[in-house]
Amino acid sequence: MKSLNVRQLFDYDTWTYTYLLWCNKTKHCLLIDPVFEQVERDLSLIEKLGLNLKFVLETHVHADHITGASLIKSKKDIKIVYGSKTGVEGADIYLDDNEILKLGNENIQALHTPGHTSGCTSYYIDGYIFTGDTLFIDGTGRTDFQGGSSSDTYDSVTKKIYNYPNDTIVFPGHNYNGLTMSTIGEEKKSNPNVGLHIKKEDFILNESKKERPYPKRFDVAVPANMKCGKK
């Protein structure tokens, strides 16, 4: 049995995945990318499971929802964690590329994976990688705002995320088709955006042709999330 447990949670309004991770031995836990409107659900589950919440980790400054990080901190003695390249104010810990955070007996590796935004961070722990909006199942996050870069996305995925073993489980920040997880091997083989059969210049060209409206909560979410979700 793995010493780490993962529970995937979903916000139907924004199609956002939140992740609850905990160390079986110590019962210390963390949340990745909690949604403001789902905080009571998340905290109730943690209490039900008898866990001790230590951290809230964010993969990036979200544009489609407000993070629940500050609301959770107002209720629990936790530390808010962001990547060091986000420019966010008010976090307790800023992780550099390849820096390790301890959760009980587990090591969490932070990876600077820019592309969707300039400050995106993925987290690797015990055979799982949480890729936020950098790598989706059969896709990638948009790169047309918040310092996004198609070139950076391609490099983050192919030169960093794809370096992990093929059986590494990929947990994305969103999915709009009911898919919950993938593997590094599957994404290398079949991802239509950044599979290994796709050349970098083709990915950049394809992204440049896409026209998408900004998220409906962009003007509210981004300023709040630059302050850890404080409205």
N, C-alpha and C positions, 0 to 999 in steps of 0.2 A: 504494500500500500504506500502511495506517495505520502510524504510528510506535509504536502501542501494541498489544500482544497481550493477550488475555484467555483464560484457561483456567478452565472451570467444573468443580469437583470436588464429589463428593456423599458424604455419610455416610448409609448406608442405615438405620442404627439410629435416627437422630433426624430424618431427612429434611432435613438441613441442607446448604445450598450453601456451599462455600468457594470463594473466587475468588483465582486467581493472576494478577497483572497485571505486565507488564514492558515497559520502554522498549526498543525494538529497537536504538536507537543506542548506549545505554550499558550495556544488559543489567542495569540495576538493576531490582529487582522488589519486590513486596509481596504479602502475603496479607491477604485480608479474611475475618474470622470463621472462623479455623481451629478444628477440633475436636480436643480433647486426644488421643483415641484414633487420630487420623489424622495425627499430626505426622510420624511416620516416612515415611509415604506422601508427604506434602507436601514434606519436605526432600529425599527421594530424587528427586522429580521436578525440583525446582529444581537439584539437582546434575547431573542428566541433561541438562538444557537449558543448562547452563553459565551460570546466572544468579547474581547477587549480591543476596542478600536484605537489604533495608534496613529495612523496616517491617512490623509487623503492625497492621492497622486493625480496630477493632471497631465494629459498628453500634449495639450496646447491651449491657446486662447480660443475658446469656442465661439463661433459666430451664429449658431442656430439655437442655443439655449444658454441660460445662466447657470453656472456651476453652483452646486450646493455646498462648496467648501467652507465658505465663511459662516453659513447658517449652521453647519455641523459643528464648527469650531465654537460657536456660541453656546452649544449644548454639551459638548464633550471636550475633554482635555486631549486634543490631537494636534498634530503638526501638518500644515499644508505644504505640499511638495510640488515644485515645478522644475522644469529644465532651466538651466542658467541663461539661456539665450532668449527667453520669452519677453523680458522687459516688464514682467508683472510686478506690481507693488504689493507688499504685505504678506508674502509667503514666509514660512519659517525655515524652509530648506530649499536651496537651489542646487540641483545636481548638474555637475559637468558631464561631458561625454565619457562613458565607461566608468563613472563613479558608482560605488556600491552603497546601497541602503540596506540595513539589516531589519528583517521582520522576524522576530523570534529567532529560530534557528536557520532561517532562509536568507539568502543573498539576492537582492534585486539589483540588476545592472541597468543603469540608465544609458540610453543611446540617443545622441543628437541626430535626429532624422528629418532635417528640414525639407521643405518642398510644398506641402499644403500651406504651411506658414513657415516663417523663418526660424521659429523657435520650437518646432515640433520635437517631442521626445517619445521614444518607444521604451518599453520596459521588458526585460527578459528575466525570467525566474523559473528554474527547475523544469525546463522543457517547454515552457510557454512563452510566447512573445505577444505583447499587447501593443498594437501598432497605431492606435488612434486613427487619424484620418490620412496617414501616410500610405498605408497599404490596406486595401479592402479585399474581400473575397471577390475575385474576378474583376478587380478594378483598383483605382487609386483616388485619393481626394483631389478636389479641384485645386488649381494653382494660380488663380487669377486675382487674389486679393491677399491682404495681410503679409506682404513680403513673400508671397508664394513664388515658386520657381519650378518649372517642369524639369529643367536640368537637374536641380537639386533632388527632386523626387526620384528621378531615375537612378541617380547615384546612391541615394539613401537606401533604396530598395535593393538594387543589384550589388552594391559594394558593401553594405552593412547587414541588412536584414537577411539577405540570401546567404550570408556566410554561416548561418546556424544550420544544424543538421536538418536533413529533409523531413524527418519525422517531428520536428518542432511544431507545436500547435500554434496557429495564428488566430488571435482574437482581435477583431477589428473594432473601430469606434462606432460604426454604423453598418447596417445592411438593410436594403430596401426590398429584398426578395425572399425574406424568411430564412436566409442562411445564417448559421450561428458560428461556425468555425471552419478553418481549413488547415493546411499544413504548408510548410515552406516548399516541400517537393511539388505539391499540387499547383501552387502559385507560379513556381518556376516553369512548370510545364504548360499551364493553360491560361494564365492571366492574360487577357487580351490587350492590356495596357503595357504591362512590364514583365511579361513572360520572357524567358531567356531567348526566345525567337524574335523578340522585338528589338530593333536597333534604337539607340538613343535618339538619333535625329528624327526617326519616324514618330517616336512617342512625343517629342517636343512639337512636331508639326501637327499631329493629331490633336494635342491639347490646345494649340493656338486656334483651331477651327471651332472649338466648342463655345457656344454662347448660352449662359445660364443666368437666371435672375439671382440677385443676392438673397440670402436667407431672409425670411420675413422679419426675424427678430434682430437682424444685424445691428441696427442703430442702438439697440438697448443692450444686447448681449455683450458686444465687444467692450464697450466702456466699463460695464460691470465686471467682466471677467479680467480686465486689466488690473482690477483691485480684488482679485480672488472671489468675485461674486457679490461684492458689496454694492447694493443698488444706490 
